[in-house]
Amino acid sequence: MVAPSRSSTAPLRADHVSKRFGDLVALDDVSLSLAAGQCLALVGESGSGKTTLLRCFNRLVEPDTGRILVEDVDAGQLDPVALRRRIGYVPQDGGLLPHWRVQRNVELVLRLVEAPDAAERARAALSLVGLDPGRFADRWPRELSGGQRQRVAIARALAAHPKLLLLDEPFGALDAITRAELQDSFTALRAELSMTCVLVTHDLHEATLLATTIAVLRRGRIEQCAAPELLVRAPATDYVRTLLARVRVSHVATAVPT
Amino acid sequence: MIAIAVFCLLQASLRAEATRPVIVASKPFGESYLLAEMFAQLLEARGLRVDRRPGLGATEIAFRALRSGAIDVYPEYTGTGLLAILREAPLASASAVYQRVSTEFRRRFAVRWLPPLGFQNSYAIAVRRATADSLHLATLSDLAKHASSVRAGLTPDFIGRADGLPGLQRAYALRFADVRALGPAVKYQALAAGQVDVIDGYSTDGLIARYDLVVLDDDRHFFPPYEAAAMVSERLATDVPAAVAALSELSGRLDERQMRALNRRVEVDGAPVAGVARDALSALSLIGAPARAAATDDRRSGVIAYLSSERGRLLQLTRRHLLLVAVSLIVAILVAVPLGLLLERTALRAEAVIRGVGVLQTLPGIALLAFMIPLLGIGITPALVALVLYSLYPIVRNTYSGVRDADPAAVAAARALGMTDAQILRHVRLPLATPIIMAGIRTAAVIDVGTATLAAFIGAGGLGEPIVAGLALSDTRMILSGAIPAAVLALLVDGGLGLVERYTRPGR
């Protein structure tokens, strides 16, 4: 039996990453690795460092020490703008540009990389997220519901076919029903595109629904990083146990033999 | 003798073809307009070309303009030259004052005083006839006794100058119950309406008679002699000697009684300045008799009728006004928008710079114009520079704030998706800030339309011209003929830019 080589290409790796903001320690020696096609959920409370870690991945934040490796290349060596264009990004509130119609918003990255067929690919991306381009392409962002805006944001992130997608609490601001719909759509989409994702959420329940791996962060450190089933069955620390006790993760619990 | 005269005339008319026009200016009050017009008509009658620049700011602006060569001649008073320009102590004798200013101005400023015109126009402290009767006032000494019950309305100029209120108070041991600063245009009305009890006027003012005022006798001879004379630049004497010769013909020809009568026709009867000047010159046999008696303008005809009769000139002034506003606004936008964007990129100094630009806004218009005359002369250039400076602040402020505060979520998303800073500025911040920038431009434009009326003070024309002249000649219709189109223009400019704003609003 041959152990998988450590040097095989990992889409994303954090290597002893630390970051301080003044006196505040946002990340404290964080290391993790993500295999292709995985979906990693970063879970934690406000101030746990989960968003800072996400923002390190596309160099919106520069680590003080340690490295981020994207496809085994030190991100610090890459042009940050070029790096960001390669990585999809979905912000919490959609972050649609209010002065552009849906079509133009979805074309954003395609136009930045000067893709020749930006218009068609944008329409394809809209279809992919379940929005009829004929109905939605010419609308202004303010004419959309919260769920529709978030779908457009996902379409915009996917339009240029990135290998890696970062999502910062993408469904956090939605009502329960819309959130459930989007979570389902997202799961289906991920299965279809077999894309590597990193998802920030404060909602452990959501993490168990969407992720293949969950990293629980607390005060800038990883408490536990494991598959949802394992995390639920065998919480590594008291903190993870407490966190689990607060949410109902029945679908995982029933799926896992006790 | 006749041969010499003919020769001179011939020479003058020959030269006129070759030489430049003589720029004749005045200060913004009735008598100054009238004298300047007499100068101009006299020069024209001697075959010289004339460029008229009436109603320049005040002493400061007119004198700076003369010194810098922007104008060639304007009527001035020896006492003003001595006290306000040379800042020397008053002298009692008129000839001593003339000698002094004559020598000093030539030496220090290359400016020449032609021999006085023949009348004095001193300060005149005036009260209503009823006040004079009830308090038995005939002299300033009488006034001093009752000063504690008297409210004074004085021009700011008079309140500030050594030969004005401070000196008067010392000379007569006089303390008014209350001193209010009043503009020259409103002081007579204020006195007549009983808002104040005493004002400073000029001894030859036509309005003294119009309002039946009593001028109190300066029994301690505090006010120095103010002999009127043409003040010309040395340059004129070199360039167009015939002009100096022509202007000198008026020396010693006008006495106070004549002048008061002429002023009265302009200020009280509302006769056009040009007609009164023509009559006066003709009465002095300096020009031929006018072809027709100067029509006495009917000041009682309505404002509408006046506007309509003047519409040709008003249209021309409105065009000039619009030109001033448009050019200054465009230049201000070209300077202020990039400056605001630049400041957003270097947030550190931004507030300090913007506050600095804001200070410009607080400078009084006249002061700013006066500062600029030595650099830019008079006319349209300094007016444009001043208007640009006044327009900068609202545009810089709004550009900076608008770009800085552009939807943070949109800006963050644009960065996360790989836009460069320049792309974020161009495609996100700037379009999102456009309505705020446009609001700044609209504010600047409306302020600009109002401020551009000041351009008249430095001979740049525009709708300020009838306003300034109307104030000087206390002609309400003339004031309104400038003020109404200016107000309409402000509304139109604001409305027009409002439409532009609607079209530039993102996601409209």
Contacts between the chains, C-beta under 8 A, distances in Angstrom:
chain1	res1	chain2	res2	distance
A	58	B	416	6.5
A	60	B	415	6.9
A	60	B	416	5.9
A	81	B	418	5.4
A	81	B	419	7.7
A	81	B	420	5.4
A	82	B	418	7.3
A	83	B	418	7.8
A	84	B	415	7.6
A	84	B	416	6.2
A	84	B	417	6.3
A	84	B	418	3.7
A	85	B	417	7.3
A	85	B	418	3.5
A	89	B	413	7.4
A	89	B	416	4.3
A	89	B	417	5.6
A	91	B	409	6.8
A	91	B	412	6.5
A	91	B	413	5.0
A	91	B	416	6.5
A	93	B	409	5.2
A	94	B	409	7.9
A	94	B	413	7.8
A	95	B	409	4.9
A	95	B	410	6.1
A	95	B	412	6.3
A	95	B	413	2.7
A	95	B	414	7.8
A	95	B	416	7.5
A	96	B	410	7.2
A	96	B	413	7.4
A	97	B	410	5.0
A	97	B	413	7.4
A	97	B	414	6.7
A	97	B	427	7.8
A	97	B	428	6.0
A	98	B	407	6.2
A	98	B	410	6.2
A	98	B	432	7.1
A	98	B	506	6.6
A	98	B	507	5.4
A	99	B	431	4.8
A	99	B	432	6.0
A	99	B	506	2.8
A	99	B	507	4.8
A	100	B	507	7.5
A	101	B	507	8.0
A	108	B	414	7.6
A	108	B	417	5.8
A	108	B	419	7.9
A	109	B	417	5.4
A	109	B	418	6.3
A	112	B	417	7.4
A	112	B	418	5.4
A	112	B	419	6.6
A	112	B	423	7.4
A	140	B	507	4.8
A	141	B	507	7.4
A	142	B	507	6.7
A	153	B	413	7.8
A	156	B	417	7.3
A	157	B	417	7.6
